[in-house]
Structure formats: structure tokens, C-alpha cells
């Protein structure tokens, strides 16, 4: 692989931006989620038992243990950590010298601190992915603040290789779990016929994607399997053009997901990981700069022809394997391509048993190549002291890379049980020691397709008299059938996401929902702002509702009208069942659920922190307006939907004009026929008279 100076710098810059987005998005939701009057107060996760501080940090690694030393309550300490992380990541994104190993270690420690007390609202795969990638940034980034130099290090390709290995684990596991889950929609290649309308928060473009023909949706599933299962093996190809092709295929998949769904910073983070497949030559090609390496010119024509032949063979095998495995056939009568899964679960399981261990050996060989190549470059350094110092650095980072790779084999091998059981026990023990720090994780996105019988949605209703009920509409999740889907990327409204998960099962599987009902009955403004940042749009903003209840509905995207025009509503829905019974403050059922789930705060109410640090945090939030302005990202992000709405309106106008034009043409033709008929009739009459 060629030089990776520019991709590495671009990767670190993107990571600084993603950290900033993650911290800001979480900061504006802290009062409602983790505040003293929030849904799941974070202070419940910190039990001060009198143990030494170091022991508490080892048991639960979070900097929030330092809050009492600064005179801060848990909520204020969380806000301070988020503000610090946002400011530090913003500075790193603006100033390259701050994209330092120590800075990224601080960012990782800050986000890990939030994760430890985040409970169900922070237990998403992209939070784990951010923590794992963030720790790898500590190894990839230079020690600029200490060394005072951003010079290239001989071991940089070794640490940057870990990013490529993480990308491989993420994509390969995401493709494999779709089939190992035995989900009938993935096996039947019909998953995307449900995905666009059943995903958590779809975008306006998801409505249009949902209208595509079924054969195209099935072909898209085939393409997804190809991009996620065989293509990741090309990440380790010695041929540059194969790696670049794999990069653009991954990029295509992520861009399509971003356009059709709101998955916060997750897809942006995946695209950032894909930068590990690039080299300086290709980045210079993007920047329209001349290539100074001249590697391709130095290659002999024989090697070039051999590489082209190998590339052709790889793509031929990929296409042939896809046609065979999914029985692709062109249906000329319907102008479509038919597809079906032409292999069984047993055959796929055998394939998985066959390739899992070779995947590990491919990783071992690829890492070994990078280690040997970097050691050779280190040995070629002129000067004994520089060469000696380079060898020390190489030894440290090579050991770190090998350790990270070995530990990552444990979650990676979860995709196949027999391969996992064959791992060396010492590796599993090492994984158990570092598991609490989220250094490596297992992944598997969209394992099963939900909402096959209609998208389940929980609708909360409130009333003051018990007779007239008003729906409480959320800003982001579907509720009002006439409201257009939002565009909120890269922000993640974590309550809306958990409402989607809650609708998939009974309310007992989501204990936090009882806390939500309780806080809404109390009229807690912090929780209300999670539902509507503009509190005036909340139907009970003047006084809390006396009664609350929740029902489950089934939602579907609407279909275009028979004449091809767009419908007036985005959604249609039918009533399903009661989700949460009618409750009020003091209700026996509500009190019992609060007690059962341990949601009643029996501790004395804590005083608001008035220390200098706490006052500085509140002043910063007040003067910058972050709690009032950033807590409403939809006010600005909603503008992103304007082009879509304008485009739809333009399409409606064009369709209306086309219909009017067709009507005018029809009327003109009718008039011409009538005139012609009248003229021929008059001619016949004149001929009769002449006779």
C-alpha cells in the first residue's frame, strides 16, 4: 500500500468533527434524560460506597466520580464533560496540532464517562463503534503536543491498519448476521420492501424509495449482501485498484442509507473508517494535484498486465458467484431482473465455518506484512540514535497493534460458534479484562426486519377530564399522518429512538416508559423539551394533563394516487391495541410500576450546585444559548427537507400542467373531429341537393 499521510490526516479531522457532533447532540438531551427530574437520573448509577476513588474508577470507569470533589451534582458534571468534549473536539477540528494522541485520549475518556451512566439511551452500536474508533485514534494520532512535530512515523501504517480491520469486522458481521438470524425477509430478499417505512426515523426520500418496484428492492438486497460479505475481503488486497473499488462500493451503500434514513453520526463514522482504504495518490487525485510518487510508472508492463488480469478475474468471480447464489435472471417480458436465494441456511452455515478462521489468518498475514514493512523502513533510518528511537517506537506500537488485533478476535468470532470456541483461552481472558472500557465490540446491524405486518408506533394521549383526549406529537418519530418525515442527521433524538424500540414489545420491556408517563403527569419541562423543544407546541404546556394513556398503532407509507399524483398524507394507520392503561398521579398501577422498576426516587432532593464550576457551566449554557438553541436542532435541520418539499411541489405543478395540457389537446382533437364531421355532413347535404 502506498503512503497514507493524507488519508490519516483526513481521518483524524473527520473523527474530531464526529466527536463534536456526538457531544453536542448528547448535551442538549442531558436534562431530560439524565437530569435530577429526567427519565433515568444518572445519579442512580453512581453509588458512593466510601471506597477509594481509584477502586471506583476501576469498577465503573467514569470521570463523574470526580463531581463531588468539584462540588457538582451528577447532572452538572455530565454537562461539564459534554461541554469540555464539544469544545476540545471543535478546537481539534479547526487546529491540526490539536489532533493529538492526548487530545483523542481525553475525548475517548469523556465519552466513555457518559456511556457508563447512559443506560438504555446510550446502548447503541454506534456509541460502541465511536468508543472503539476513538481509542484507535489514540494510537493513530501523533504526539504533537509533546514532540512538537507532526512528522510521519514509520509505524503509522501499522496503527492505521487497525482502522481497516475494524471496518472489515463491522461490514462482514453486518452482512453475516442478516442470514444467521434466519429472518425470512432477508432470506426472501424482501427486506427492503419493509425497511424504508419501518426504520426508526425515515427521511422524505424513504417514501419515494418505498415506491420502487419489488424486483428492484430484491435486487438491492442482493447488492447489499455483495457489498457487506464478499467485498470486505478486498480491503486487504495488495492490488490498489481493488481496494479503491471496495471503497467506492462501501461509500455508495452508506450514502444511500444516509439519504433514506436518519442514523445520526453512524454512517458518517463508517465513511470515515473507509478512508483507511485510500492512499495519498488517490487523495491527490481528488485534490487535482500531481502524483509525485510515480509508483505506477515504475511498475513493469508485465506486472501491470498481471494485476489487470487478476482484477478482471476477481470481478468475474464476484459477478458469477452473485448470479449463481441468487439465481439472477433477466425477465424480458416484465423488463425486470428476477432473483431468489439459491442456497440453504445449512449451506451458508458451512460456508461461515469454512471462512471464519481463514478471515483471521488473512488479518494475521496482512498485519504481519505491515509490521515487517514498517520495521524495514525503521532499519533504513540514517543515524544510530534516530534508528534506535524508531525501533523503540516500532516495538511499542507493534505490540499495541498486535494486542488490539488479538483481543478483537473474540467479538469477531461471535458470528460462528465453533470458531469462537477454538480461540486461545488467554485471548478471551484478555478480552474480559478490557470489556468494560469498550475497546473492542461485536457488531451486527439490521439483524432482523421488524414491522412486517405494519410499523408499530406508540401514541401517547392526554386528557384533563378523562373524556376528551389529545395526542402528544413528537418532533421526529411518526405520529401525525400528515407530517413529513424529518431530516435530523447527524443529531440523534434518543427518546424518539427508544420509542421505536418500545413499540416492538409490551411496555414491561421498556421500564423507562413508565418514568416518561410519570414525568409528563408531573409536567417536568426538561422531559417535555425532549418531545417538543418549542414548548408552546406541546398541547399541555399551560398545565400538565390529569390523565395519560398510550395506544399502539400500525403505520404504513401511503401509495401514489391512480393518476400518478402524490397523496396529501405521508402515512396511513390503523389502531392495534392498548399499550399503557389510563393513569394519573397516585394511580395504583402507576405507583406499582414505579416501585417494580425502581423508578421512585426515595433519596432526598439534592440542592443545586452553587460552586464556581457549576455556576460557570450554567453561565456558559445561558450565554451561548446552547440549552435553548442547540436543544432545537430540528429548527435548522428541518430546512434540509425544504428541497424535497419544493421538489414534490414542483412535481405536482408539472403533473397538473401536464394534465391540463392533455385536456386541452383532447378538447382540440374533439373540436377538429366535430368540425370535420360537420363539414363532411354539409358536403353530403349539398351533394344531395344538387342531385
N, C-alpha and C positions, 0 to 999 in steps of 0.2 A: 504494500500500500504506500502511496506517495506521502508527501508532507501533510500534516494535519494541523498546521498552525492556525489558519483562518477558520476552519470548522470548529476548532476548540474554542477560539475566542467568541465565535458566534454562539456556540452552545452556552458558554458561561453568561453571555449577555442575555440570552433568552431565559435562562434559569433565574437571573435576577428579576426580570420582568414578571415571570410566573410567580415567584415568591411574593412580590409586591401585590399582585392581584389576589393571591390566596390570603394574605394577611388583611388586606383592606376588606375583602368580602366577608371574612370571619369577624372582623372588628365591629362592623355595623350590626351584627346579629347577636353579639355577646349579651347585652342587657336582656333581650327576650328569651334567649336560650339558656344562659348560664348565670344570669344575674340573681340577686337575692330574691326577687319576685319573678324569676324566669321559670321556664318549663322544667328544667332539670338543673337546679343550682349547683354550680361546680364545687362549692364548699363542702357538699356532702361527700365528695370523692377524696377530700383531704382530712383524714382523721389524725389529729395531733395527739399522739400517744406518749409523748415525752421521750421518745427515742432520740439518739444523736442525729444531727442534721445529715451527716454522711450516710448513715444507715437508711434514713428516709429517702434520700436521693437514689440509693441503690435499689430500694424496694419499688419505688414509683418515681422514675426519673423525670421530674418536672421542676422548673425554676420557681413555680408557685409556692414551694415550701419557704422561699425567702421572703414572701409577702409580709408575714408578721414582723420580721426583722426591720422592714421598712415602714411599718405601721399601716399596711394596706390590707383591706379586706380582699377576698378572692376575686370578686368582680373587677375591682380597680386594678388588681395585679394583672389580670388577664388583659385588660385594656392597655395597660402599660406595655406588656410584652408584645401585643399586636402592633401598637404604635411604633415601638422600637424596631420590630421586624419590617414594618412598612417603610419607615424612614431609612433603615440600613439597606434594604433592597433597592429603594429608589436611588440612593446615592451610588450603589454599585452599578445600577443600570446606566447612570449618567457618567460615572468616572471609572475608567478601566483599571486604574491602580487599586480600586477598592474591590475588584473581582478577585479577591484573595482567598486563600485557603482558610485563614482565620475568620474572615467575614462569613464565608459559607458555613463554617462550623457553627458560628453564632446563629445564623438563620435556621440551620437544622435543629439546634438545641431549642430555639424559641418555638418552632412549630411542633417539635416533639413534646414540649411542655404543654401546649394546648391540646395535643392529641391525647395525652394521658388522662385528662379530665373531660374530654369532649363527649364521651359516652356514645350513644347511638347516632348522634348528629355529626360525628366526625369519623365514624367507622365505615368509610367508603374506600374502594380500591384505589381511587386517585389520590386520597390522602396518604395511603401506604406507599403508592408509587412516588409521590413527591418526597416523602421522607427517605426512601431508598435512593432516589436520584440525587437528592440533596446531600446525602452522605458521600456519594461517589464524587460529587463536586469538590468535596474537601480534598480528595486525592487528585482530581484533575486540575484544580486551580493552582496557580503558582503562589509561593510565599513572598508576595511583593512587599508587604509591609515590613517584613524582617530583612529580606535580602536586598530590597531596594532595586530589584531588576526583574523585568518580565522576559528575560532571555529564554529561549527554547531549552528544555531539559531533555536529556537522552531517553528518559523513562516516560515521557509524555505519551507515546503510542501505547505503552502498556496500560496505563491508567485509563486512557481514552477507550481502549478496547473493552473495558468493563461496561461502558455505556452500550456498546454494540451487543454484548452478551445479555444485558438487561432487556434490550429491545427484542432480541430473539426469544427470550423466555416469555415476555409479555405477549407477543403476537402468536407464537406457536401454541402456547397454552390457551389463548383465547379461541383459536380455531379448534383445538382438540376437544375442549370441554363441551362445545356445542354438539358434538357427536357422542361423546361418552355419557352425556346426560340422558340420552335416548329420547330427547324431545321430538315428538312426531312432526312438528313444524319444520325443524332443521333437517330431519331425515327426509321429509316430503318436499323440501326445497320451497316451502310456502311461508317461511318465517317473515319475510319482508312484506307479505300481504297483510300482516298484522302489526308489524313493528312500528310503522310510521304513526299510527293512531294510538298505539298502546304504550309508547315510550313515555318517560316521566313528563317531560315538558317539550312537546314538539314545537317546531318553528312553522311559520306560514308556508314555507316551501314543502313541508312534510305533507300538507294537504294535496299539493299537486303531485308529489311523488306517489302518494297512495292511489292516485287515479291511473297510474300506468298499468298496462295490460299484465295479466298474470304470468304469461310466458316470459316477459321481461323481468318481472320480480323474481321468478325462479332462476333465470339466468344470472341475475345479480347475486343471488345466494351462492351460486356456483363460483362466481368471481370472488366473492368474499372468502370462500373456502380455499381457493387457489392462492389468494394473497396472504392468508393467515397460516397455511400449513406448509406447502412446498416452497414458496418464495422465500421465507425467512432463512432457509439453508443457504441462499445466495449471499447472505450477509458476510459469510466467511469465505467467499470465493476469492481466489488470488487474481481473478480477472476483473479489472476495474469496471468495465462496461456492464458486467453482470450486477455488480454492487450498485451502480448508478441506476440501472433498470429497476432493481429491487427498491431503491429509494423512491423513485417516482411512482411506483405502484403503491407503496405504503402511503405516500403523500396523497395520492388520488383518493384512497379509501378514507383517510382522515378528513380531507376537505369535504367529501360527500357527507360524512357524519356531522361535521360542523354545520353544514348548510341545512340539514334536515332535523337536527336535534340540539337541545341546549344541554351540553355536558360540561359546563363550566370550563376549567382550565385543562381538563383531562386530555382532549385531543391536541391541544396546543403543546402539552407536555410530551405527548407521543411524537409529534412532529419534531420537537426539539431533540428527542432521542435519535430520530432518524438522521440527524446531522452527523452522527458518528460514521455514517456510510460514505461521506464525502471526503474529498481531499482538496488541497489548495488549488490544483488545476481547475477543478470544476467551479469552485467559488470564484476564481479569477474569470472564468468564462461567464458567470453571472454578472460580474462587475465590468465585463468587457475590457479586461486587462490582458496584456500579452502574457503568454505562458513562458516563464523563464527556465523551467526545468528541462524541457525538450526531451522528456523520457520516451515519448512515442517515436520521436525521430531517431533516437539511439537504438531502438529495437530493430532487429533484423527483419527482413521481409518474410523469412520463413516463420519466425515466431509470431508475426502479425497474422499470417495466414492460418497458422495453427490455432491461435486464440479465436479468430473469427469462426473457424470450423467448430471449435468447442462450444462457442456461444450459440451457433446455429443448432448444434446437437442438443444443447440444454433446452432451448426454446421448443425444438421439435418434440422432445420427450415430454415437456410440460404440456404442450397442446394435445399431443396424442394421449397422454395419461388422463387429461381432463375429459376428452371425448369418450374414452373407454369407461372411466369411473362414473361419469354422469350421463352416459348414453345420449350425447348431443346429436340431434338430427334436425335437418332443415325441412320444415313443412312448407313447401312452396304454395300449397293450396290456401293456407291461412296466413302466409307471409310472416311466419314465426319460426322460432327455434325451440323444439321440444327438448325437455331434459327430465331426468329422473335419477335417483340414487341407485347405481348398479352394483353396489356391494352391500354386504350384511354387517350387522354390529359385530358378529364374531370375527369376520374378516378384518374389520377396522381395528378391533382389539388386538388381533395377531400382528397387524402392521405396527401398532403402537408398541407392543412388546419388542418388536424387531428393531425399531428405530430409536427408542429412548436411550439405551446405553450407547449406541453409535453417536447420538447427539452429544452426549457428554464427552466422548472421545474426540469428536470434531472440535468441541470447545477446548479440550486439553491441547490438541495439536496446534490450534490457532493461537492460543495464549503462549504456548512454548515457542512458536515462531516469533512472536512479538518480543518475548523475553530474550531470545538468542540474538535477534537483530539489534535490540537496544543495547545489549551487552557488547556486541561487536562495535557499535558506534561509540560506546563509552571507552572501549580499549583503544580506539583511534584518536582520542583526545590528546592533543600535544601538551606537554608539561606534566611532570610527575605528580605535583600536588593537585592540579586540576583533575588528572586522571584518577587519583586516589579518592578525591572528594566525590567525583562522579560515580565511582564504584560503590562507595558507601550509600549514596542516594539510590543507586540502582538496586542494591541489596534490600534496602528498607521498603521501597515501593514495589519491588517484585514480590517480596514476602507478603505485603499487604494485598496486592492483586491476587496472588495465589490463594490467600486465606479467604478473601471475599468470594472468589470463584468456588472454592470448596464448600463454603457454608451455603451458597446459593443452590447447590445441587439438591439439598433437602427439600425446599419448597418446589423446585422444578420437577423433581421426580414424583410429586404427588399425582401427576397425570397418569401414572401407571404403577400399580401397587407392587408388582413383582420387582420392578427396577428399584423402587424405593426401598424395599426390604434388603436389597443386595448392597446398599451403601455401607461404607465403613462406619461402625458404631461411633468412632471418635468424631466423625463429621456431624452426626446427629447430636452428640453431646455438646459440641461447639455451637451448633445452631440453637440449642436450648439455652445456652448462656447469653446469647445476644438477641434472642427473640423479642425481649421487652423493649429493645431500642429500635425496632423496625428497620434493621439494616438490610434484611432481605425478606421478601414476601412471595406468596403464591398469588397467581392471577388467573382470571377466567371470566371474561366479560360476556354478557348475554347468554348465560348458560342455558336458560330455558326461556321460551317466549310466553309471556303472560297475556291475559286478556283475549284469549282466542274466542271466547263467547261474548266479547264486548269489553271495552275498557272499564274496569271498576273505578268509581270515584266516590269518595265520601263527601257529602254535602251537609254542612252544619247549619242549623236553623235556630233562630232565637225568637223569643216572644216575651211580652210584658204582661199579657193577660191569659196566656195558655190557649188562646183560640186563634189569634192572628199570628202567623209565623212568617218570618223574613229570612231569606237565605243570606248567609255571610259569605261574600265572594272574596276569594283570594286573588292576589295580583297576578300570579304566574300560572298556577295549575288550572286545568279546565274546570269550569263551573257554569258560567253564563254561556249558553249555546251560541249566542250571537257575537261573543267577544273573540277577536282574532288571537291565535296563538302568539306568544311573545317571543322576542329575541333578547336573551339575558346573558349570553356568553360574553365574558368569562366568569361572571358572577354566579354563585350557587346559592339559591334560596333554600336553605337546608330544611326548613319546616315544610315547604311545598314538596320536597323530595320525600320526606318521611310520610307525608300524607298519601303519596302514591304507594309506598310500601304497606301502610296501614290498611289500605283498601283491598289488599290481596288476601287478607285473612280476617279473623274475628278481632274485636277490639282488645281482647285479653292478651293478644300477641304484641300489642303496642301500648305498654303501660303509660308512656308519656302522653297518650291521647287523653287519658283521664285528667292529667295535670293541665292539659290545654283547656278542657272544658271548665275546670275549676278556676283557672286564671281568668278566663273570659267572663265567668259569672262574677268574679271579683272586680272586673273592669281594669285589669292591670295594663297600663298604657304600653309598657315595654313589649308585652306579648301581642297587643293589638297592632303595633307597628310592624310585626312580622307578617301580619295578614294584609294590612293596608298602611303603607308608610304615610300616606295622606289620611290622617285620622278622620278628617271630615267626611271621607267616603265610606267609613265604617258605619253601618246602619245604626249602631248603638253607641255612638260616640258621646252623646249627651249624658246618658245613664246606662249602666250595664243591664243586660237582659235579665229578666227574672227567671226564665226557663230556657233551657237549651236541649236540643236533641240532634241526632245525626242519622242520616239515611244513606244507603248505598244505591247508586245508580249505575247503569251501564251506558257508556258513551261510544258513539261511532262517528267517524267523519261523514259529512253529508256527501251526496253524489251530485255531479253536474246535472242540470236540467236536460230535458229531452232535446231541446233546441241547441244544446251546447253552451248555454249561458251559465254563469256562476250562480249558485244559490245565495240566498240572503243570509243564511246561517252557516257557521263553520261546523257545528256539531248537531247531532240528534241524540236523544237519550230516552231511556225507559227506566221506570222505578224497579229496583231489585228487592231490597229488604231493609229492615231497620238495622242500623249499625250500633247506635248507642241510644238507650231509652231516655225519656224526658227526665231531666234532673234540675234541681235548684239547690241553692246553698242550704246546707243542713239536711239534704236528701239522704235517706238511709243507704240507698245503693251507691251514691257518690262517696259518702263517707267510708263505706265498706271497701270500695275500690282503692281509695286513697290510702287506707290503712293496709290493705293487702299488698300493695306495691311499694309501701314505704315512702309515700309522697307527701305525708304530713310532716311539716317541719315543727318538731317539738322543742327545738332549741330556742333560746331567747333571741329576739330580734337584735341584730348587730347594729351598732352605731356606724354612721357614715364616717369614713376615714377623713380626718382633718389634718393629716400630716402635710408637710411641704410637698412631698412627692405626689400624694393624692390630689392636692389642690392643683398642682402643675398639670396632672393628667386631665382634670376636669376643665381647667382653663384652656388647655390645648384643644380639647374636643369642642369647647364652646366657641373659641375664637376662629378656629379653622372651619367650624360648621360641619365637622365630619359626621357627628351623630344625626344631624338633621338633613344634610345634603347627600352624603355618601350612603345613608341608610335608605335612600330612594334612588338606586341606580336605574330603576325602570324608567324614571322620568327622562333620562337621557338615552338609555338603551332602547326605549320604545321607539325612538326616532329611527332606529335601524330597520323597523318594519315599514317605514314610510315608502321606500322604493317598491316594496312588494305590493303595498296597498295602492300606490299610484299605478303600478303596472297592471294590477287587476282592474282598476277603474278604467284605465286606457283600453284594456281588452274588452271590457263591457261596452265602452263607447264605440270601439271599432266594430264589435258584433252588432250593436244597434244600428250603426250606419250601414253595415253590410245588409242587414235585414231590410232596412228602408230602401236601399238601392235595388235589392232583389224585387221588392214590392213594386217599385217604380218601373223596373224592367218588365215585370209581369203585366202591369197595367198598360204599358206602352204596347206590348205584344197583343194584348186583348183588343186595344183600340185599333191597331193595324188590321187584325183579323176581322174586326167588325166592319171597318171601312172597306176592306177588300170584299167582304161578303155583301155589304150594301151596294158596292159598285158593280159586282157581278150580277146582283139581283136587278139593279136598274138597267144594266145592259140587256138582260134577258127580256125584261118588260118592253124595252124599246124595240127589240127584235120581234117580239110578238105583235106589237102594234104595227110595225112595218109589214108583217106578213098579212 
